[in-house]
Amino acid sequence: MMPRILFCAPSSGTGKTTVTCAVLRAFQRRGLKLAACKSGPDYIDPMFHQKVLDTPSTNLDLFFFSSETARALLRQVGEGADLTVLEGAMGFYDGIATSERASAYDLAVQTKTPAVLVLDGRGSALSLAATVKGFQAFRSPNPIRGVLLNRAKPAMAQRLGEMLLRETGLPLLGCLPPLEGCGFESRHLGLVTAGEIQDLQQKLDRLADAAEESVDLDAILELAREAPDVKDKLKLPKAPRGKVKIAVARDEAFCFYYESSLRILRSLGAALVDFSPLHDKKLPKGVCGLYLGGGYPELHAEALAMNHAMRESVRAAVAAGMPTVAECGGFLYLQRTLQDQGRHPWLMASALDAEGFPTGQLSRFGYITLRAKTDSLLFEAGEEMPAHEFHYWDSTDPGHSFEAQKPLSQRHWETGVATPSLYAGFPHFHFASKPQAAVRFLAAARRWREAQKEMQQK
């Protein structure tokens, strides 16, 4: 048995993250063992889940991997939990291009997870029933089992709930009233990260107070317990015994990682060692590989530039052939300069001869499939990898090692830098999509370690 529930909405901006965090904190107070997941490739919402639970949230993305892998990752995070809460992405049916593929609906169906439709309770009454009935009838099977009103006062919500039950047959599972000062701010990549909100815990507690008061937590838990068990298991290649140290950039500038992707690296023999390009002076001692994830280096460009010692440490490691994976923000950090929001260029690691600059708009946004042109650190020539791009900064040389193809579209372009020791580019990916890429990364790190030992012995 694996009790679980998915919160979805008609569109972005309805308050799914707020509702998810309120319910998680309220159940946490009751002493339940909890797990959280996010539909799609988003990095920021899972950070909020983690701040509530103090344990990593898991992305479940049906473009990145198969339904069997998604269920296996769900089982991995939810096994033994009293409740697993899944948060949908965008609108319930919004998937790839204009299809439902890889949408929150697709995830709910493929994982057989009951869904609760979150509606904005302001500015409409009977029209809410029309919205609900449309969502009920649009696709079959339909996993929506209840409704929750956000930004609705309890007295009004009760009246609306009676109407919704009468018109749609779906129960109202409560509401969250408007709470001044409890909203989460946004910027160019979505919500600000959870770590940047100084009074986040107080906000979460206020949200939980409201959930205890006006959300039917017992009914949500009862609905979650109707979900069938998940039996799929994640299958990984065999890995050599022994650990190999991989440095992972973790600070205010670099924070975009899929935790289940990192878990795969650990399962295959990686000893992940966090470091800060902002605050540390050099790479951790004894590391044999480098992972620079995405984030907001453009917001910290001056501070990154001022850390001369770290920039040189990273440049020297890449130049020496240390196996390196650099995604999006990490890719920008490896370049010669990076312009901040005011277009002032700051020196970066200078491992790549290119410059990062703002475009003022999303560049090459969304899902893509990468096809490798040549053999390299992670891929063999011709291999494909699902990936995702989301960035407002571009590069004077985004790379030419991969062909990027938009799904259900004719659009394609070249991207990424790939060598026997390097993957660097704007595309993000998940190692569950192709665990063999993780095996190759760690194998290269082991070879690099042995080569360093031989050099020291000479």
C-alpha positions in Angstrom: 0.0 0.0 0.0 1.3 3.5 -0.9 -1.2 6.2 -0.1 -0.8 9.2 -2.4 -2.6 12.2 -3.8 -1.9 14.7 -6.6 -2.8 18.4 -6.5 -3.5 19.8 -9.9 -5.1 23.0 -11.3 -6.5 24.5 -14.5 -3.4 26.6 -15.0 -0.2 27.9 -13.5 -0.6 30.6 -10.8 -3.6 28.9 -9.1 -1.6 28.1 -6.0 -0.6 24.5 -6.3 2.7 25.0 -4.5 1.0 26.9 -1.7 -1.6 24.2 -1.2 0.9 21.4 -1.4 3.2 23.0 1.2 0.2 23.8 3.5 -1.1 20.3 3.4 2.4 18.8 3.9 3.1 20.9 6.9 -0.3 20.2 8.4 0.2 16.4 8.0 3.7 16.7 9.3 2.4 18.2 12.5 0.2 15.2 12.9 3.3 13.0 13.0 2.8 11.3 9.6 5.8 10.1 7.6 5.6 12.0 4.4 7.1 12.1 0.9 6.7 14.6 -1.9 7.0 14.6 -5.7 6.7 17.1 -8.5 5.3 16.5 -12.0 7.6 17.7 -14.7 11.1 19.1 -14.9 10.7 22.0 -12.4 13.6 22.5 -9.9 12.1 25.2 -7.7 8.9 23.7 -6.3 10.7 20.6 -5.0 12.9 22.9 -3.0 9.8 24.1 -1.1 8.7 20.5 -0.5 12.2 19.9 0.9 12.0 22.9 3.2 8.7 21.5 4.7 9.9 17.9 5.1 13.6 18.3 5.5 14.0 15.5 3.0 14.4 15.7 -0.9 11.5 15.8 -3.2 11.5 13.7 -6.4 10.7 14.9 -9.9 8.4 12.5 -11.9 8.7 13.4 -15.6 7.1 11.3 -18.3 9.1 13.0 -21.1 12.4 12.2 -19.3 11.6 8.6 -18.7 9.0 5.8 -19.1 5.9 5.3 -17.0 7.7 2.2 -15.5 10.6 4.4 -14.4 8.3 7.1 -13.1 6.5 4.5 -11.0 9.8 3.0 -9.8 11.0 6.5 -8.6 7.6 7.0 -7.0 8.0 3.7 -5.1 11.5 4.6 -4.2 10.5 7.9 -2.5 7.1 6.8 -1.2 7.7 3.3 0.1 7.0 3.3 3.8 5.5 6.7 3.9 2.0 7.3 5.4 1.3 9.7 2.5 3.0 10.9 -0.7 1.9 14.2 -2.0 2.4 14.9 -5.7 2.3 18.4 -7.1 1.2 18.9 -10.7 2.8 21.2 -13.2 1.0 24.0 -15.2 -2.6 23.1 -16.1 -3.7 19.5 -15.4 -3.7 18.5 -19.1 -0.8 20.7 -20.2 1.9 18.5 -21.6 4.3 18.5 -24.6 3.4 21.1 -27.2 -0.4 21.1 -27.1 -0.8 17.5 -26.1 -1.5 15.8 -22.8 1.7 13.7 -23.0 3.9 14.2 -19.9 1.2 16.3 -18.2 0.1 16.1 -14.6 -2.9 14.2 -16.0 -0.7 11.7 -17.7 1.3 11.2 -14.5 -1.9 10.7 -12.4 -3.2 8.1 -14.9 0.2 6.2 -15.3 0.7 6.1 -11.5 -3.0 5.5 -10.7 -2.9 8.5 -8.3 -6.2 10.2 -7.2 -6.2 13.9 -8.1 -7.6 16.9 -6.3 -8.4 19.9 -8.5 -7.2 23.2 -7.0 -9.4 26.2 -8.1 -9.1 29.9 -7.5 -12.1 30.7 -5.3 -12.2 34.4 -6.2 -14.5 36.0 -8.7 -16.8 33.2 -9.8 -19.5 30.9 -8.4 -21.5 28.6 -10.6 -18.9 29.0 -13.3 -16.6 26.9 -11.1 -18.9 24.0 -11.7 -18.6 24.4 -15.4 -14.8 24.4 -15.1 -14.9 21.2 -13.0 -17.4 19.4 -15.3 -15.1 20.3 -18.2 -12.1 18.8 -16.5 -14.1 15.7 -15.5 -15.4 15.0 -19.0 -12.3 16.0 -21.0 -10.4 12.7 -20.8 -11.1 9.2 -19.7 -10.1 7.6 -17.4 -10.4 10.7 -15.2 -8.6 10.6 -11.8 -10.1 13.8 -10.3 -11.8 12.8 -7.1 -12.3 16.1 -5.3 -11.9 19.9 -5.3 -10.0 22.4 -3.1 -10.6 26.1 -3.3 -7.6 28.4 -2.9 -7.9 32.1 -1.8 -11.6 31.4 -0.6 -13.0 32.4 2.7 -14.5 29.4 4.6 -18.1 30.7 4.7 -18.1 31.3 1.0 -16.3 28.0 0.4 -19.0 26.1 2.2 -21.7 27.5 -0.1 -19.6 26.9 -3.2 -18.9 23.3 -2.0 -22.6 22.5 -1.7 -23.1 23.8 -5.2 -20.1 21.9 -6.6 -21.3 18.6 -5.1 -24.8 19.1 -6.5 -23.6 20.1 -9.9 -20.5 17.8 -10.4 -20.8 15.1 -7.8 -17.3 15.9 -6.5 -16.8 16.8 -2.9 -15.1 20.0 -1.7 -12.2 19.0 0.4 -11.8 22.4 1.9 -10.2 25.7 1.2 -7.2 28.0 1.9 -8.3 31.5 2.8 -6.4 34.5 1.5 -3.4 35.0 3.9 -1.5 38.2 3.6 2.2 37.9 3.5 2.1 34.1 2.8 2.6 34.3 -1.0 5.8 33.1 -2.7 7.5 35.7 -4.9 8.5 35.1 -8.5 11.2 36.2 -10.9 12.4 35.2 -14.4 12.8 31.4 -13.8 9.6 31.1 -11.7 9.3 31.3 -7.9 12.3 32.6 -5.9 14.0 29.6 -4.3 12.9 28.4 -0.9 16.3 29.2 0.6 16.0 32.9 -0.3 12.8 33.4 1.7 13.9 34.5 5.2 10.6 33.9 7.0 9.6 30.8 5.1 9.1 28.6 8.1 6.7 31.1 9.6 4.8 31.3 6.4 4.6 27.5 6.2 3.3 27.4 9.8 0.6 30.0 9.0 -0.4 28.0 5.9 -0.6 24.8 8.0 -2.7 26.6 10.6 -5.2 27.5 7.8 -5.1 24.0 6.4 -5.9 22.5 9.9 -8.8 25.0 10.2 -10.4 24.7 6.8 -9.0 21.7 4.8 -10.5 18.3 5.3 -7.2 16.5 5.9 -8.9 13.3 7.0 -10.9 13.1 3.7 -7.7 13.7 1.7 -5.9 11.0 3.6 -8.8 8.6 3.1 -8.8 9.4 -0.7 -5.0 8.8 -0.8 -5.4 5.4 0.7 -7.6 4.3 -2.2 -4.5 4.4 -4.5 -3.3 0.9 -5.5 0.2 -0.3 -4.6 3.2 0.4 -6.8 5.4 -2.6 -7.7 7.8 -1.3 -10.3 11.5 -1.2 -9.3 14.3 0.9 -10.7 16.8 -1.1 -12.7 20.3 0.2 -12.8 23.5 -1.2 -14.5 26.0 -3.0 -12.4 28.7 -0.7 -11.1 32.3 -1.4 -9.9 32.9 -1.7 -6.2 34.4 1.3 -4.3 33.5 4.9 -4.2 34.7 7.8 -6.4 34.5 11.4 -5.2 32.5 13.8 -7.3 32.4 17.5 -6.5 28.9 19.0 -6.7 28.4 22.8 -6.8 25.8 23.7 -4.2 25.1 27.3 -3.0 22.9 30.3 -3.8 24.2 30.4 -7.4 24.0 26.6 -8.2 21.0 24.8 -6.8 19.2 23.1 -9.7 19.6 19.3 -9.3 17.2 16.4 -9.6 17.6 14.6 -6.3 16.7 11.2 -7.7 19.3 11.8 -10.4 21.9 12.4 -7.7 20.6 9.3 -5.9 21.4 7.2 -9.1 25.0 8.5 -9.1 25.3 7.5 -5.4 23.9 4.0 -6.2 26.5 3.6 -8.9 29.4 4.4 -6.7 29.6 8.2 -6.4 30.6 9.8 -3.2 29.1 13.3 -3.7 30.9 16.1 -2.0 29.2 19.5 -2.0 31.2 22.7 -2.5 30.5 26.4 -3.1 31.9 28.3 -6.1 30.8 31.4 -4.3 32.4 30.8 -0.9 35.0 28.1 -1.1 38.5 28.8 -2.4 39.2 25.5 -4.3 37.6 22.2 -5.2 37.3 19.6 -2.4 40.4 17.5 -1.9 40.5 14.1 -3.6 37.6 14.7 -6.0 37.9 13.0 -9.4 34.8 14.5 -11.2 32.9 17.8 -11.2 29.2 18.4 -11.5 28.1 22.0 -12.0 24.3 22.2 -12.0 22.0 25.0 -13.0 20.8 27.9 -10.9 21.3 31.7 -10.9 24.9 32.5 -11.5 23.8 35.6 -13.4 22.5 37.0 -10.1 25.8 36.3 -8.4 28.2 37.1 -11.2 30.2 39.7 -9.4 30.7 37.5 -6.3 31.7 34.5 -8.5 34.1 36.7 -10.4 35.7 38.0 -7.2 36.4 34.4 -6.1 39.6 34.2 -8.2 40.9 31.1 -6.4 37.8 29.0 -7.1 37.6 30.2 -10.8 41.2 29.1 -11.3 40.7 25.8 -9.4 37.7 24.9 -11.7 39.6 26.1 -14.9 42.6 24.0 -14.0 40.5 20.9 -13.3 38.7 21.1 -16.6 41.9 21.8 -18.5 43.5 18.8 -16.8 40.7 16.6 -18.1 38.8 16.0 -14.9 35.4 14.5 -16.0 32.9 17.4 -15.8 29.2 17.8 -16.3 28.0 21.4 -16.5 24.3 22.2 -17.1 22.9 25.6 -18.0 24.1 27.9 -15.1 27.2 25.6 -14.7 27.8 25.9 -18.5 27.7 29.7 -18.1 30.2 29.6 -15.2 32.7 27.7 -17.4 32.7 30.4 -20.0 35.1 33.4 -20.2 32.7 36.0 -19.0 29.1 36.3 -17.8 27.0 39.5 -18.0 24.8 40.3 -15.1 21.3 41.8 -15.3 22.8 45.2 -16.1 24.9 43.7 -18.9 28.2 44.2 -17.1 30.6 41.4 -18.0 32.3 39.5 -15.2 35.2 37.0 -15.5 34.2 33.4 -15.0 36.2 30.1 -15.0 37.4 30.6 -18.6 37.4 26.9 -19.3 35.4 27.6 -22.5 36.0 30.4 -25.0 32.5 32.0 -24.9 30.5 34.7 -23.2 27.1 34.6 -21.5 24.6 37.4 -21.9 21.0 38.2 -21.1 18.4 38.0 -23.9 15.4 39.4 -22.0 13.3 36.5 -23.0 13.1 32.7 -22.7 15.6 31.1 -25.1 14.9 27.7 -26.7 12.4 26.9 -23.9 11.0 23.4 -23.1 11.6 19.8 -23.8 14.1 18.5 -26.4 15.7 15.3 -27.5 19.5 15.4 -27.8 21.3 13.3 -30.4 25.0 13.0 -29.9 27.1 13.7 -33.0 30.3 12.0 -31.6 31.4 9.8 -28.8 32.0 11.8 -25.6 32.1 11.6 -21.8 28.4 10.6 -21.4 27.2 9.5 -24.8 28.1 7.4 -27.9 27.6 8.9 -31.3 23.9 8.6 -32.4 22.6 8.1 -28.9 19.6 10.1 -27.8 18.7 11.7 -24.5 15.6 13.6 -23.4 16.4 16.9 -22.0 15.0 20.3 -21.0 16.0 24.0 -21.5 14.7 27.0 -19.6 17.0 30.1 -19.6 16.9 33.8 -20.1 20.7 34.0 -20.7 22.4 32.8 -23.9 26.0 32.2 -25.0 28.1 33.5 -27.9 28.9 29.8 -28.5 26.1 27.4 -27.2 28.0 24.5 -28.7 27.6 22.1 -31.7 28.1 18.6 -30.3 24.4 17.6 -30.3 21.4 18.0 -32.5 18.5 19.2 -30.4 15.0 18.3 -31.6 11.8 19.8 -30.3 9.1 17.0 -29.7 6.1 17.1 -32.0 7.8 19.9 -34.0 10.1 20.5 -36.9 12.3 22.9 -34.8 15.9 21.7 -34.3 19.3 23.3 -33.6 22.8 22.5 -32.6 23.8 22.8 -28.9 26.2 21.6 -26.2 29.9 21.0 -25.9 31.0 17.3 -25.6 34.5 15.9 -25.4 35.9 12.7 -23.8 36.0 14.5 -20.5 33.3 17.1 -20.7 29.5 17.6 -21.1 28.6 21.3 -21.0 25.5 23.0 -22.4 22.2 24.6 -21.7 20.2 21.4 -21.7 19.4 19.7 -18.3 18.8 16.0 -18.2 18.0 13.2 -15.6 20.3 10.2 -15.2 17.2 8.0 -14.8 16.6 8.6 -18.5 19.9 6.9 -19.4 21.7 5.4 -16.4 24.5 4.3 -18.7 25.5 8.0 -19.0 26.0 8.0 -15.2 28.1 4.8 -15.5 30.3 6.4 -18.1 30.7 9.6 -16.0 31.9 7.6 -13.0 34.0 5.3 -15.1 35.8 8.3 -16.5 36.3 9.7 -13.0 37.9 6.4 -11.9 40.2 6.4 -14.9 41.2 10.0 -14.1 41.9 9.0 -10.5 44.2 6.2 -11.6 46.0 8.5 -14.1 46.6 11.0 -11.4 48.1 8.3 -9.2 50.4 7.2 -11.9 51.6 10.7 -12.5 52.3 11.2 -8.8 54.3 7.9 -8.7 56.6 9.0 -11.6 
